[in-house]
Amino acid sequence: MHFYVGIPPGGAYDLVPRILAAHIGKYIRGNPKIVIENMPGAGSLTMMNYLYNRATRDGTAIGFPMNTVLLEPSLKLVSGTSGNSQFDLSRMAWIGTPGGDPAVAWVGGGSPIKTFEDLRTQGATFGSTGAGADSTILANLSNKLLGARIKIVSGYKGAAEYLMAFEGGEIDGAVTTYAALMAARPDWIRTGRIKLLAQFGAERSKEMPDVPTGVDLASDQDAKDMLRLYGVKFAAAYPVVLPPGVPADQVKTLQDAFAAAMEDPEYQKQLEVMRISGGLVPPATIERFVREANAAPQAIIDRLRLILEGK
């Protein structure tokens, strides 16, 4: 059995399949040996093209792309008009994802900003790593779709650097994935060092039931639709997918094995270290996300793409 990973070695997208490989075999007849092969390139499109067009279709080839792949057929942020996306997500079979990784907008606990509404009236300075990072993209979406007045200070080399800048009083907050924030500063939320103003995902995370989503905060339907579409990548943070044409019984075997592995105490313990939240996202939910993304009106897709491109 081959696990094809759409990024270079290292990082969360590489770690998730390696953790899974250590546990899923015991729930598959014969306890197959699993070989992990990194196939980076073009935001996982290289791996997805291989999986769709060349990989074996007997259930022994499984793909682990970046979550942006879920939006690629509609938004084409990586492939553009080049035709580099040579797959149809609606024809592929989904195994699931171990959970979500919502992004959160946050400020200091002692800040006069108490709610997201205060970002609209008072504004704040947020740190970011660069133009294509979610820390920038989501701050821009907050400004353009939710009426926030966020001044974005970019150029930090990573979340760790802008977290230090916050501690030094250089910025008021940021938009950070929940997992990254909890991994770097696990006590900040619990102690009130920071407060969460909003979360970005398809729906509210179980870990943050009282924090509104961007969709909740949007006042018009177009903004809600754009935020819901972009939120798919956070709701299905680590998707696991098969090529088209895999026999239905093999698909079911792998889906059942994945669900069983998710209940494995050792597997759960390792996922908790990564701060992956929400639990198993079943295949049917990912299929729904794909259908909704494909059905999004072209006007919504075009406007969202412009915002994501910083225009």
Secondary structure, 3 states (H helix, E strand, C coil): CEEEECCCCCCHHHHHHHHHHCCHHHHCCCCCCCEEEECCCHHHHHHHHHHHHCCCCCCCEEEECCHHHHHHHHHCCCCCCCCCCCCCHHHCEEEEECCECCEEEEEECCCCCCCHHHHHHCCEEEECCCCCCHHHHHHHHHHHHHCCCEEEECCCCCHHHHHHHHHCCCCCEEEEEHHHHHHHCCCHHHHCCEEEEEEECCCCCCCCCCCCEHHHHCCCHHHHHHHHHHHHHHHCCCCEEECCCCCHHHHHHHHHHHHHHHCCHHHHHHHHHHCCECCCECHHHHHHHHHHHHCCCHHHHHHHHHHHCCC
